[in-house]
Amino acid sequence: MNIAISNTSDKPIYQQLFEQISAQIFKGELEIGYSLPPIRHAATELRVSVITVKKAWEELERQGLIYTVTGKGCFVADLSPEEILQKRNEMIIKQMVIDTSYYKSIGLTIEEVFELLKKVY
């Protein structure tokens, strides 16, 4: 598991953790059954609070990407490639709805959004 925390990002640290771990699951870098580090260990390694890591792990579990076994830890869920694709697309669409709403509010056309997206991507 490879995580890079940015203290200068606008995103909360728990969100950065969630996004990076979910991306690694979506890309197959963290395989089914992979054991995430214990919350306290991850917090120490990342130099963040236990509460922050716990919040990220809870969001991963809420999204169905990991599961917890009491006394044993948290593990990447056993999801089919189709389920992973569906979860990834649901998360992307959720973010796109937020972003698109903003773009519309400032008067961008879809063509302008596409052009800007091409430049950024």
Stockholm file with secondary structure:
# STOCKHOLM 1.0

chainA/1-121         MNIAISNTSDKPIYQQLFEQISAQIFKGELEIGYSLPPIRHAATELRVSVITVKKAWEELERQGLIYTVTGKGCFVADLSPEEILQKRNEMIIKQMVIDTSYYKSIGLTIEEVFELLKKVY
#=GR chainA/1-121 SS CCCCCCTTSSSCHHHHHHHHHHHHHHTTSSCTTCBCCCHHHHHHHHTCCHHHHHHHHHHHHHTTSEEEETTTEEEECCCCHHHHHHHHHHHHHHHHHHHHHHHHHTTCCHHHHHHHHHHHC
#=GC SS_cons         CCCCCCTTSSSCHHHHHHHHHHHHHHTTSSCTTCBCCCHHHHHHHHTCCHHHHHHHHHHHHHTTSEEEETTTEEEECCCCHHHHHHHHHHHHHHHHHHHHHHHHHTTCCHHHHHHHHHHHC
//
